[in-house]
Amino acid sequence: MIAVDNIKIETPAFIYDENIIRLALNNLSGIREGSGCKALFSLKSFSISEGLYLIAPFLDGFSVSSLFEAKLAREVIGSTGTVHMVTPGYKPNETDEIAEISDRISFNSLSQWERFSKQASEQASCGLRVNPQLSFVEDKRYNPCRKHSKLGVPLTQLQKALEKNNRLCEEIDGIHFHTNSNSESYGPLLATVKHLDRQIPRLLSSIFWINLGGGYFFNEANPADLYAAIGLLKEKYKLDVFIEPGQGVVEEAGYIVSSVIDIFESDGKKIAILDTTVNHMPEVFEYQYRPEILQEAPDGTHEYILAGSTCLAGDVFGTYKFAEPIEIGSRIVFQYMGAYTLVKAHMFNGVNLPSIYAYTQDGRLELKKEFGYEDYISHCGEIKNVTL
């Protein structure tokens, strides 16, 4: 592992380790070969363009959820790979361009299907996102199949539509579903496929492809149930089967490197202010989880509350213990930050974004992107000279 805490760079910085990504991709290649499925990288988890160029040769394409993601994906892979689009938010003024860029489009509702599929199908293979109405995730913030979910056509609603309109089976090219989050077992995936096999066999017999979504740690889970799920779909229905890992490919490869810029006491606790912020790692604040840091010593005697550098009262990472006292200038390295960091990061309070570095496969630290005032002001509108 790269010794990120000893690297001499300006902070805050985001570093992604190409070797760790390659290892995850090699593991994924084994799953592709063993199961006969195709794999798409989910762009929503990580969209650093040069990182995508590293990922692209190992997979079959990208899964995207907006016009901009689709354009980026197509720029990276050219005409050599596939782009799958699925989003709850298709806009009438963007759908034609999305159809030009994408190979497969999954519409999120029957309403979208009725409005957009006929024209889009002239350029792309069109299908539906289905909500199997099976919940495997207790926390509803992560549960795509929670009650009143906005994600996909509820299976019972789809069954009624198929009964009412016999031609619908012939018109739908494929289906997409996503039922899990951060799962270390493929059991829920196999259960979902068996559920669909029981409930909509006629539709499965008429479509050409199926996307099983993501939400699984592809590097850690035992693939037996995955192979069984894919085998059922390929052998019984002769389907082209896709999976779309994202977080599992990049999460362990990313670090946020920060520096302590102030230390003081507040109500008997030591507060260490960092030059980064939860706004550089928004899921820390959104989901209220405590991120891991490289220097933490659980049995240490030196305790600090680590906080970000904005005026937001909740810009706090948590309480951490260290073996030795930290001081102004000490480095704090957040681990497992490869996914959902810079894709969600923002410049609240005008605090600059972390510079982006790659730790290359041949052991070099390579600067990929620095941000500055121009990036901040680009969101604020044009500056005009005002005469007083």
PAFI-816691 format. One record per residue (C-alpha): y negated, z, x; chain; residue number from 1. Coordinates in steps of 0.001 Angstrom, whole numbers. Example, Ala and Ser with C-alpha at 12.3 -4.5 7.8 and 13.67 -1.06 7.14 Angstrom:
! residues 2
NODE      py      pz      px c   k
NODE    4500    7800   12300 A   1
NODE    1060    7140   13670 A   2
! end
This chain:
! residues 388
NODE      py      pz      px c   k
NODE       0       0       0 A   1
NODE   -3503    -787    1182 A   2
NODE   -5398    2261    2534 A   3
NODE   -8267    1711     107 A   4
NODE   -9869    5100     768 A   5
NODE  -10537    4162    4413 A   6
NODE  -11996     685    3882 A   7
NODE  -15601     305    4981 A   8
NODE  -17244   -1479    2070 A   9
NODE  -20200    -832    -206 A  10
NODE  -19236     890   -3420 A  11
NODE  -18546     681   -6269 A  12
NODE  -15917   -1972   -5619 A  13
NODE  -12959   -3391   -7485 A  14
NODE  -10024   -4383   -5257 A  15
NODE   -6946   -6237   -6420 A  16
NODE   -3908   -6398   -4167 A  17
NODE   -2382   -9874   -4128 A  18
NODE     925   -8580   -2757 A  19
NODE    1453   -6243   -5709 A  20
NODE     666   -9062   -8139 A  21
NODE    3107  -11335   -6317 A  22
NODE    5829   -8678   -6553 A  23
NODE    5295   -8370  -10312 A  24
NODE    5352  -12159  -10669 A  25
NODE    8594  -12392   -8705 A  26
NODE   10167   -9836  -11054 A  27
NODE    8904  -11837  -14012 A  28
NODE   10364  -15024  -12560 A  29
NODE   13768  -13346  -12602 A  30
NODE   13344  -12602  -16315 A  31
NODE   12324  -16186  -17034 A  32
NODE   15319  -17579  -15194 A  33
NODE   17769  -15057  -16605 A  34
NODE   16718  -15430  -20230 A  35
NODE   15510  -19025  -20446 A  36
NODE   12170  -17976  -21918 A  37
NODE    8725  -19163  -20872 A  38
NODE    6012  -16745  -19740 A  39
NODE    2276  -16868  -20340 A  40
NODE    -207  -14561  -18651 A  41
NODE   -2455  -12791  -21168 A  42
NODE   -5982  -13500  -19994 A  43
NODE   -7516  -10613  -21928 A  44
NODE   -6171   -8099  -19407 A  45
NODE   -7539   -9728  -16237 A  46
NODE   -9742  -12811  -15928 A  47
NODE  -10940  -12912  -12306 A  48
NODE  -10731  -16636  -11677 A  49
NODE   -9340  -16535   -8128 A  50
NODE   -6722  -14032   -9234 A  51
NODE   -5721  -16436  -11998 A  52
NODE   -5235  -19196   -9433 A  53
NODE   -2803  -16835   -7679 A  54
NODE    -921  -16129  -10915 A  55
NODE    -791  -19636  -12420 A  56
NODE    1936  -21234  -10223 A  57
NODE    4449  -18529  -11159 A  58
NODE    4140  -18844  -14939 A  59
NODE    4089  -21498  -17656 A  60
NODE     474  -21016  -18675 A  61
NODE   -1941  -18598  -20301 A  62
NODE   -2341  -16785  -23585 A  63
NODE   -5984  -16664  -24727 A  64
NODE   -8010  -15230  -27584 A  65
NODE  -11385  -16986  -27518 A  66
NODE  -12963  -20331  -26746 A  67
NODE  -14308  -19071  -23414 A  68
NODE  -10889  -17725  -22360 A  69
NODE   -9316  -21030  -23360 A  70
NODE  -11825  -22990  -21278 A  71
NODE  -11227  -20759  -18257 A  72
NODE   -7455  -21042  -18635 A  73
NODE   -7600  -24826  -18828 A  74
NODE   -9913  -25013  -15810 A  75
NODE   -7410  -22971  -13780 A  76
NODE   -4208  -24793  -14757 A  77
NODE   -5571  -28258  -15464 A  78
NODE   -3014  -30350  -17332 A  79
NODE       6  -28755  -15662 A  80
NODE     458  -25705  -17888 A  81
NODE     242  -24609  -21497 A  82
NODE   -2495  -22663  -23295 A  83
NODE   -1625  -20593  -26369 A  84
NODE   -4502  -19462  -28575 A  85
NODE   -4365  -16522  -30973 A  86
NODE   -7378  -14654  -32334 A  87
NODE   -8517  -12997  -35578 A  88
NODE  -11884  -14733  -35160 A  89
NODE  -11726  -18530  -35379 A  90
NODE  -15209  -19977  -35951 A  91
NODE  -15705  -23299  -37736 A  92
NODE  -18027  -24577  -34991 A  93
NODE  -15470  -23796  -32242 A  94
NODE  -12110  -24680  -33763 A  95
NODE  -12215  -28384  -32881 A  96
NODE  -12897  -27620  -29219 A  97
NODE  -10184  -24954  -29213 A  98
NODE   -7725  -27530  -30549 A  99
NODE   -8705  -29962  -27788 A 100
NODE   -8052  -27343  -25094 A 101
NODE   -5027  -25510  -26508 A 102
NODE   -1444  -26724  -26778 A 103
NODE    -472  -24176  -29416 A 104
NODE   -2649  -22319  -31916 A 105
NODE   -1554  -19317  -33981 A 106
NODE   -3770  -18711  -36981 A 107
NODE   -4209  -15074  -37912 A 108
NODE   -4194  -15394  -41709 A 109
NODE   -3156  -17740  -44497 A 110
NODE   -6845  -18204  -45222 A 111
NODE   -7413  -19515  -41688 A 112
NODE   -4343  -21703  -42038 A 113
NODE   -5698  -23324  -45195 A 114
NODE   -9142  -23929  -43678 A 115
NODE   -8312  -25062  -40154 A 116
NODE   -4681  -26075  -39625 A 117
NODE   -4772  -29610  -40985 A 118
NODE   -7528  -30784  -38672 A 119
NODE   -6389  -28691  -35685 A 120
NODE   -2824  -30012  -35980 A 121
NODE   -4070  -33486  -35048 A 122
NODE   -4447  -32207  -31463 A 123
NODE   -2416  -28976  -31158 A 124
NODE     816  -27494  -32433 A 125
NODE    -192  -24999  -35121 A 126
NODE    1519  -21817  -36246 A 127
NODE     878  -18398  -37723 A 128
NODE     588  -14925  -36306 A 129
NODE    2955  -12740  -38319 A 130
NODE    2751   -8995  -38789 A 131
NODE    6434   -7944  -39078 A 132
NODE    5252   -4659  -40628 A 133
NODE    7345   -2623  -38204 A 134
NODE    5488     166  -36417 A 135
NODE    6673    1396  -33040 A 136
NODE    3388    2918  -31803 A 137
NODE    2328    6336  -33074 A 138
NODE   -1319    6108  -31979 A 139
NODE   -2905    3757  -34500 A 140
NODE   -5580    2697  -31994 A 141
NODE   -2840     839  -30127 A 142
NODE    -662    -113  -33096 A 143
NODE    -967   -3807  -34036 A 144
NODE    1253   -3229  -37071 A 145
NODE    -503    -191  -38471 A 146
NODE   -1254     -56  -42186 A 147
NODE   -4044   -2419  -43203 A 148
NODE   -3781   -4155  -39833 A 149
NODE   -6125   -7062  -39198 A 150
NODE   -3589   -8692  -36861 A 151
NODE   -1422  -11328  -38468 A 152
NODE     -57  -12316  -41869 A 153
NODE    1944   -9387  -43324 A 154
NODE    5580  -10437  -43506 A 155
NODE    5860   -9662  -47229 A 156
NODE    2789  -11801  -47913 A 157
NODE    4241  -14650  -45855 A 158
NODE    7544  -14469  -47745 A 159
NODE    5704  -14840  -51066 A 160
NODE    3708  -17774  -49728 A 161
NODE    6892  -19509  -48554 A 162
NODE    8495  -19029  -51979 A 163
NODE    5393  -20392  -53716 A 164
NODE    4898  -23388  -51418 A 165
NODE    8091  -25124  -50287 A 166
NODE    6184  -27424  -47950 A 167
NODE    4784  -24519  -45903 A 168
NODE    8009  -24189  -43905 A 169
NODE    7720  -27813  -42844 A 170
NODE    4034  -27505  -41936 A 171
NODE    4291  -24424  -39684 A 172
NODE    5287  -25329  -36113 A 173
NODE    5705  -21808  -34753 A 174
NODE    5036  -18104  -35152 A 175
NODE    3566  -15411  -32968 A 176
NODE    3993  -11665  -33270 A 177
NODE    3019   -8598  -31241 A 178
NODE    4418   -5233  -32269 A 179
NODE    4173   -2884  -29304 A 180
NODE    1994   -1327  -26603 A 181
NODE    2894      21  -23150 A 182
NODE    6595     190  -23973 A 183
NODE    9220     809  -21289 A 184
NODE   12018    -358  -23596 A 185
NODE   12739   -3736  -25180 A 186
NODE   14590   -2043  -28032 A 187
NODE   11626   -2483  -30421 A 188
NODE   11428   -6175  -29540 A 189
NODE   15092   -6739  -30319 A 190
NODE   14689   -4783  -33564 A 191
NODE   11752   -6992  -34540 A 192
NODE   13629  -10221  -33833 A 193
NODE   16628   -9012  -35871 A 194
NODE   14248   -8047  -38694 A 195
NODE   12726  -11541  -38746 A 196
NODE   16204  -13064  -38571 A 197
NODE   17113  -11193  -41754 A 198
NODE   13845  -11759  -43602 A 199
NODE   12724  -15321  -42806 A 200
NODE   15759  -17293  -41557 A 201
NODE   14637  -20446  -43363 A 202
NODE   11294  -20446  -41568 A 203
NODE   12936  -19742  -38205 A 204
NODE   15231  -22691  -38810 A 205
NODE   12304  -25078  -39362 A 206
NODE    9840  -24090  -36614 A 207
NODE    9911  -25199  -32976 A 208
NODE    8531  -22229  -31027 A 209
NODE    8028  -18491  -31195 A 210
NODE    5772  -16235  -29125 A 211
NODE    7076  -12658  -28783 A 212
NODE    3749  -11285  -27551 A 213
NODE    3328   -8549  -24958 A 214
NODE    3017   -4780  -24898 A 215
NODE    5968   -4203  -22565 A 216
NODE    6194   -3121  -18936 A 217
NODE    8132   -6164  -17793 A 218
NODE    8568   -4696  -14295 A 219
NODE   10208   -1480  -15460 A 220
NODE   12125   -2001  -18700 A 221
NODE   15843   -2806  -18691 A 222
NODE   15929   -6491  -19732 A 223
NODE   19213   -6347  -21671 A 224
NODE   17560   -6090  -25113 A 225
NODE   14995   -8739  -24140 A 226
NODE   17784  -11127  -23174 A 227
NODE   19568  -10375  -26454 A 228
NODE   16428  -11065  -28502 A 229
NODE   15698  -14321  -26700 A 230
NODE   19368  -15337  -26845 A 231
NODE   19463  -14891  -30622 A 232
NODE   16383  -17075  -31105 A 233
NODE   17492  -19790  -28706 A 234
NODE   21162  -19980  -29686 A 235
NODE   20847  -19593  -33450 A 236
NODE   17532  -21368  -34028 A 237
NODE   17103  -23530  -30880 A 238
NODE   13544  -22232  -30416 A 239
NODE   11210  -22494  -27463 A 240
NODE   10615  -18777  -26723 A 241
NODE    7469  -17439  -25054 A 242
NODE    6511  -13984  -23809 A 243
NODE    2984  -13051  -22751 A 244
NODE    2762  -10219  -20211 A 245
NODE    -659   -9125  -19024 A 246
NODE   -1164   -5487  -18121 A 247
NODE    2326   -5248  -16637 A 248
NODE    1482   -7931  -14068 A 249
NODE   -1832   -6573  -12787 A 250
NODE   -2236   -2890  -13674 A 251
NODE    -763   -1421  -10474 A 252
NODE   -2591   -3969   -8322 A 253
NODE   -6143   -2805   -9079 A 254
NODE   -8363     -60   -7647 A 255
NODE  -11911    1066   -8316 A 256
NODE  -13386    2479   -5098 A 257
NODE  -16393    4759   -5579 A 258
NODE  -18505    7189   -3573 A 259
NODE  -19800   10670   -4360 A 260
NODE  -23610   10514   -4590 A 261
NODE  -24359   14084   -5706 A 262
NODE  -22668   17491   -6094 A 263
NODE  -24059   20464   -7990 A 264
NODE  -22977   23388  -10175 A 265
NODE  -23228   23565  -13946 A 266
NODE  -22113   26691  -15825 A 267
NODE  -19867   27717  -12956 A 268
NODE  -18218   24303  -12459 A 269
NODE  -18848   21894   -9605 A 270
NODE  -19939   18455  -10779 A 271
NODE  -19503   15413   -8525 A 272
NODE  -21541   12368   -9562 A 273
NODE  -20009    9034   -8560 A 274
NODE  -21679    5674   -8073 A 275
NODE  -19307    4214  -10652 A 276
NODE  -19126    4980  -14389 A 277
NODE  -16697    4964  -17292 A 278
NODE  -18487    1754  -18284 A 279
NODE  -16687     116  -15354 A 280
NODE  -13399    1369  -16840 A 281
NODE  -14201    1339  -20573 A 282
NODE  -10706    2222  -21776 A 283
NODE  -11113    5643  -20164 A 284
NODE  -13876    6346  -22677 A 285
NODE  -12444    4304  -25568 A 286
NODE   -9042    6011  -25489 A 287
NODE  -10039    9273  -23817 A 288
NODE   -7398    9210  -21122 A 289
NODE   -7666   10770  -17699 A 290
NODE   -7424    8138  -14941 A 291
NODE   -5428    8792  -11781 A 292
NODE   -7208    9081   -8445 A 293
NODE   -5684    8579   -5027 A 294
NODE   -7094   11778   -3456 A 295
NODE   -6011   14233   -6144 A 296
NODE   -3962   17262   -5014 A 297
NODE   -2553   19017   -8134 A 298
NODE   -2085   22265   -6180 A 299
NODE   -5424   22003   -4410 A 300
NODE   -7937   24840   -4564 A 301
NODE  -11121   22751   -4676 A 302
NODE  -11911   21697   -8233 A 303
NODE  -14578   19282   -9425 A 304
NODE  -15573   17528  -12618 A 305
NODE  -15925   13859  -11695 A 306
NODE  -18695   12160  -13643 A 307
NODE  -20300    8742  -13756 A 308
NODE  -23854    7868  -12874 A 309
NODE  -25274    6905  -16276 A 310
NODE  -27256    9022  -18738 A 311
NODE  -24362    8998  -21218 A 312
NODE  -23257   12626  -21694 A 313
NODE  -19660   11497  -22113 A 314
NODE  -19646    9527  -18861 A 315
NODE  -17031   11886  -17428 A 316
NODE  -13631   11115  -15904 A 317
NODE  -12204   14624  -15995 A 318
NODE  -11465   17661  -13844 A 319
NODE   -9630   17097  -10571 A 320
NODE   -8335   19265   -7728 A 321
NODE   -8530   18401   -4038 A 322
NODE   -6865   19826    -947 A 323
NODE  -10210   19847     889 A 324
NODE  -13792   20078    -338 A 325
NODE  -15407   16765   -1150 A 326
NODE  -18996   16047    -167 A 327
NODE  -21724   13509    -699 A 328
NODE  -20378   10245     692 A 329
NODE  -16708   11079      26 A 330
NODE  -14636    8221   -1363 A 331
NODE  -12898    8514   -4714 A 332
NODE  -10331    5808   -5510 A 333
NODE   -9132    5210   -9062 A 334
NODE   -5590    3812   -9152 A 335
NODE   -3832    1488  -11614 A 336
NODE   -7087    -145  -12642 A 337
NODE   -5953   -3760  -12537 A 338
NODE   -5968   -4300  -16306 A 339
NODE   -8765   -4017  -18854 A 340
NODE  -11418   -2960  -16341 A 341
NODE  -13798   -5744  -15345 A 342
NODE  -12916   -7774  -18447 A 343
NODE  -14499   -4942  -20458 A 344
NODE  -16995   -3544  -17949 A 345
NODE  -20706   -3639  -18719 A 346
NODE  -24068   -2718  -17222 A 347
NODE  -25208      87  -19514 A 348
NODE  -28245    1837  -18046 A 349
NODE  -28589   -1092  -15643 A 350
NODE  -25895     324  -13361 A 351
NODE  -24489   -2571  -11348 A 352
NODE  -20906   -3754  -11726 A 353
NODE  -18408   -3213   -8897 A 354
NODE  -18169   -5969   -6308 A 355
NODE  -14825   -7778   -6455 A 356
NODE  -12502   -7938   -3450 A 357
NODE   -9014   -9306   -2952 A 358
NODE   -6612   -7694    -522 A 359
NODE   -4899  -10917     463 A 360
NODE   -1244  -11581    1114 A 361
NODE   -1947  -11837    4844 A 362
NODE   -3688   -8447    4970 A 363
NODE   -7366   -9403    4798 A 364
NODE  -10027   -7905    2547 A 365
NODE  -11910  -10821    1037 A 366
NODE  -15129  -10519    -974 A 367
NODE  -14876  -12629   -4127 A 368
NODE  -17963  -11703   -6135 A 369
NODE  -21082   -9542   -5887 A 370
NODE  -23259   -8757   -8868 A 371
NODE  -26997   -8227   -8909 A 372
NODE  -30174   -8030  -10943 A 373
NODE  -29771  -11658  -12013 A 374
NODE  -26502  -10786  -13767 A 375
NODE  -28172   -7876  -15536 A 376
NODE  -31245   -9772  -16658 A 377
NODE  -29154  -12716  -17880 A 378
NODE  -28137  -10522  -20830 A 379
NODE  -31681   -9420  -21550 A 380
NODE  -33497  -12707  -22039 A 381
NODE  -36153  -14553  -20091 A 382
NODE  -38835  -12597  -18219 A 383
NODE  -42310  -13875  -19079 A 384
NODE  -45579  -13172  -17323 A 385
NODE  -47888  -11265  -19624 A 386
NODE  -51642  -11239  -19081 A 387
NODE  -53242   -7975  -20137 A 388
! end
